Amino acid sequence: MNRFVDGTFKDGDLMLFMTDMTETYEADDPIFEKLKNADAPVFLLINKTDLAKPEEVLRLIQKWDNRFKFNEIFPISALKKHNTDRLFDLILKNMPEGPVYYPKDQLTDKPERFFINETIREKILMHYKKEIPYAVEVDTEEFFEEEEIIRIRSVIMVERETQKGIIIGHKGSALKRVGVEARKDLEKFFGKQIHIELYVKVNKNWRSNQNQLKRFGYNN
C-alpha cells in the first residue's frame, strides 16, 4: 500500500494535501520532503473551517504558508460545501489534457465486480468507525446477470473475530443496513433489480499477507 502511495508522488498530475483546523505536523515530518520532490502542483486543503473563527483560519493559512510553498491554499468546509466549487474548478484547470486511451462511449475499464466491492466498502466507511473500515476488504464471489435481475454474493473480510461481530451488529442489523443501502445504489448503477447476499469472514492479518495483498490488487 505504501508503494502505491509513494508512486503517486512521481506520476500524479496534481497533489491535494488535506489537513484541518486541529491537525498538527512536526517540522521534520517526512510528508514535507515527499511534497517537495513532487513533480506536480501541490494544493493545501484546510478542512473544517466552519468550526473556527475567520481570524483563526487566517492565522493557520499564514502558518502553513511559512512552512511550505504550496501552489494554492484552500480553506474549505467539506460538510458545509464552503469553497469546494472553486476548488473543483481550479483542479480541472490544472489537470493536463492527456491522450485518449478508450473510446468515448466506454465509461470505464473496470469490471462489474469492482463497482460492487467499492459500493459495499463505501457503506462500511459511512457507518463504521475507528479501525473497522480500514481492516475490511470485499470480495464478490458470485455475479449472475439474468434478464431482469442480477444476483450477487459478496464476502466482507475482516482481520479479527471482534471486527466480525461489529460488522454484523445486533441480530444482523448493521450488516443488513449495509446490504440494503448497497443494493439501492447498485440498482441505480446497473438499471436492474439486485439481489445481494452479504457474508462476513475472518481473514487474519490479511493486510500483512503479501499473497492476499496481491490478490486484492495492492501489489503488482
C-alpha positions in Angstrom: 0.0 0.0 0.0 2.8 2.4 0.9 4.4 1.7 -2.5 1.2 2.8 -4.2 1.2 6.0 -2.1 4.8 6.7 -3.0 4.1 6.2 -6.6 1.6 9.0 -6.7 4.3 11.5 -5.8 6.1 10.5 -9.1 3.3 10.2 -11.6 0.4 12.3 -10.2 -0.8 15.3 -12.2 -1.9 17.2 -9.1 -1.3 16.7 -5.4 -4.0 17.5 -2.8 -2.7 17.6 0.8 -5.6 17.8 3.2 -5.4 18.8 6.9 -7.9 20.5 9.2 -8.1 23.2 11.8 -6.8 20.9 14.6 -4.3 18.7 13.0 -0.6 19.3 13.6 2.6 18.1 11.9 6.2 18.2 13.2 8.7 20.2 11.1 10.6 17.1 10.2 7.6 15.1 9.1 8.6 13.0 6.0 5.5 14.1 4.2 7.1 17.5 3.5 10.1 16.0 1.8 7.8 13.9 -0.4 5.7 17.0 -1.3 8.9 18.9 -2.0 10.0 16.3 -4.5 6.6 16.0 -6.2 6.6 16.9 -9.9 3.0 18.2 -9.8 1.3 21.3 -8.4 0.5 20.9 -4.7 -2.7 22.3 -3.2 -3.2 22.5 0.6 -6.8 21.9 1.7 -7.6 23.1 5.3 -10.9 21.4 6.2 -13.4 22.1 9.0 -13.1 25.9 8.7 -16.8 26.0 9.8 -15.6 25.2 13.3 -13.3 28.2 13.6 -13.4 31.9 13.5 -12.2 33.8 10.4 -9.1 35.2 12.2 -8.2 31.6 13.3 -8.4 30.4 9.7 -6.2 33.3 8.5 -3.5 32.6 11.2 -3.4 28.9 10.2 -3.1 29.8 6.5 -0.2 32.0 7.3 1.4 29.3 9.4 1.2 26.8 6.6 2.4 29.3 4.0 5.5 29.9 6.1 6.2 26.2 6.4 5.8 25.1 2.7 5.2 26.9 -0.5 2.0 25.4 -1.9 0.7 26.3 -5.3 -2.6 27.1 -3.7 -4.1 27.1 -0.2 -7.8 26.4 0.2 -9.7 26.9 3.4 -12.7 24.7 2.9 -15.6 23.0 4.8 -16.5 19.7 3.2 -19.5 19.5 5.5 -20.9 22.9 4.5 -19.5 22.8 1.0 -17.7 26.1 1.5 -15.2 26.9 -1.2 -15.4 23.4 -2.7 -16.8 24.6 -6.1 -13.9 26.9 -6.5 -11.5 24.0 -5.6 -13.1 21.7 -8.2 -12.8 24.4 -10.9 -9.2 25.0 -10.2 -8.4 21.3 -10.2 -9.9 21.0 -13.6 -8.0 24.0 -14.8 -4.7 22.5 -13.6 -5.2 19.0 -15.0 -3.3 18.4 -18.2 -5.1 17.1 -21.2 -4.0 13.6 -21.9 -4.3 11.2 -24.9 -7.5 9.2 -25.5 -7.0 5.7 -24.2 -10.5 4.4 -24.6 -13.4 5.0 -27.0 -15.6 8.0 -26.0 -18.6 5.7 -25.4 -16.7 3.5 -23.0 -17.3 4.7 -19.4 -14.8 2.5 -17.6 -12.2 -0.3 -17.9 -13.2 -1.8 -14.6 -15.4 -5.0 -14.3 -18.8 -5.1 -12.6 -17.4 -6.7 -9.5 -15.1 -3.8 -8.9 -18.1 -1.4 -8.6 -20.0 -3.9 -6.4 -17.0 -4.1 -4.0 -16.5 -0.4 -3.9 -20.2 0.3 -3.2 -20.2 -2.1 -0.3 -16.9 -0.6 1.0 -18.4 2.9 0.8 -21.3 1.9 3.0 -18.9 0.4 5.5 -16.9 3.6 5.6 -20.1 5.6 6.2 -21.4 3.5 9.0 -18.5 2.1 11.0 -15.8 4.0 13.0 -12.2 3.7 14.1 -10.2 0.9 12.6 -13.1 -1.2 11.2 -13.3 0.3 7.7 -9.6 0.0 7.2 -9.4 -3.6 8.2 -12.0 -4.6 5.7 -11.8 -5.9 2.1 -14.7 -7.0 0.0 -14.7 -9.9 -2.5 -17.6 -10.6 -4.8 -17.6 -14.3 -5.3 -20.7 -14.7 -7.4 -22.3 -12.4 -10.1 -25.1 -13.8 -12.1 -26.9 -11.5 -14.5 -30.4 -12.5 -15.7 -32.7 -10.6 -18.0 -34.4 -8.7 -15.1 -32.3 -9.3 -12.1 -28.6 -9.5 -11.0 -27.8 -12.0 -8.2 -24.7 -11.1 -6.2 -22.9 -12.9 -3.4 -20.2 -10.9 -1.7 -17.9 -11.6 1.3 -16.8 -8.9 3.7 -13.4 -9.9 5.1 -12.1 -8.6 8.4 -8.9 -9.4 10.4 -10.3 -10.4 13.8 -13.4 -12.1 15.3 -14.3 -8.9 17.2 -14.5 -7.0 14.0 -16.7 -9.6 12.5 -19.2 -9.1 15.4 -19.1 -5.3 14.9 -19.8 -5.6 11.1 -22.7 -7.9 11.7 -24.2 -6.0 14.6 -27.0 -6.9 16.9 -29.1 -9.7 15.3 -27.5 -8.8 12.0 -28.9 -5.2 11.9 -25.7 -3.5 10.9 -24.9 -5.9 8.1 -28.5 -5.6 6.9 -28.2 -1.8 6.6 -25.1 -2.1 4.5 -26.8 -4.6 2.2 -29.9 -2.5 1.8 -28.1 0.7 1.0 -25.6 -1.1 -1.3 -28.5 -2.7 -3.2 -30.3 0.6 -3.8 -27.1 2.2 -5.2 -26.3 -0.9 -7.4 -29.9 -0.9 -8.8 -29.4 2.6 -9.9 -25.9 1.8 -11.3 -26.9 -1.3 -13.3 -30.5 -0.3 -14.0 -31.8 -3.7 -12.9 -33.2 -5.3 -9.8 -30.5 -6.5 -7.5 -30.5 -9.5 -5.1 -27.4 -9.3 -2.9 -26.2 -11.7 -0.2 -23.5 -10.5 2.2 -21.3 -12.7 4.4 -18.6 -11.8 6.9 -15.4 -13.8 7.1 -12.3 -13.5 9.3 -9.1 -13.4 7.2 -6.5 -13.0 9.9 -3.9 -10.3 9.2 -4.7 -10.1 5.5 -3.1 -6.6 5.3 0.3 -8.2 6.3 0.0 -11.1 3.9 1.7 -10.5 0.6 -0.3 -13.1 -1.3 -3.6 -11.5 0.0 -2.4 -8.0 -0.9 -1.5 -9.2 -4.4 -4.9 -10.9 -4.8 -6.7 -7.7 -3.9 -4.6 -5.6 -6.3 -2.4 -3.8 -3.8 0.8 -5.4 -5.0 2.0 -5.6 -8.6 
